[in-house]
């Protein structure tokens, strides 16, 4: 069997930077917290918990964390979180991905100029929650072509369109085309991370060339979910796993060529374990 691993599989720059920062602080500080899980990967979160890193899941928990240092994860946070940290004199390390931070600045700027912010993404994703918190006008989140068609903003109101960094690029283009037909006074900013675009493009190329695809990543990882969706559209035999434990090799007995890719929050260790296992067992 031939096994091909995507070159872009695994940690992206922003995630690696955030995870490395937490591990570094865990070795230096007595008490370390992250505001929300540092990444959407249970293996990494559990390993950090074993090292004494605690996850804070609410503003109340954050306000009470005055005895250590808090790491802001790569997804970023709303502006009010920074205010809370300053008011409570809580030490913090900001590991917000630079690409996400750029969106915060753009949203703040264009909303200050009076534009309604339209965010293309998943309304419940922490990155989108953070982006919404930098808008001075009431933001709107849309995640599908249908929602774009049903958008209720008056066409006389100027808008600024941005995207969640991990959104599907082709879906973003489709949504923008629908908004263009509504004749808004609009500014469209493609804020999908270049690494995300590259990962998605490579995934679809690989999926179209193999008999089966394995997509590795946390079940709550937005970018991994999108990778799975993209790969499945190009290759019917696409399998989504979190770790090697989830891999059932029985369906693979008849395949000659298997491709492997992974989300931006998947550690290299897990990817290597899956790749090695597939090569040896099949």
Beta strands, then each sheet from edge to edge (+ up, - down):
strand 1: 2-5
strand 2: 32-35
strand 3: 53-56
strand 4: 69-72
strand 5: 91-94
strand 6: 116-120
strand 7: 140-142
strand 8: 159-163
strand 9: 186-188
strand 10: 212-216
strand 11: 238-241
strand 12: 257-262
sheet 1: 1+ 12+ 10+ 11+
sheet 2: 3+ 2+ 4+ 5+
sheet 3: 7+ 6+ 8+ 9+
end
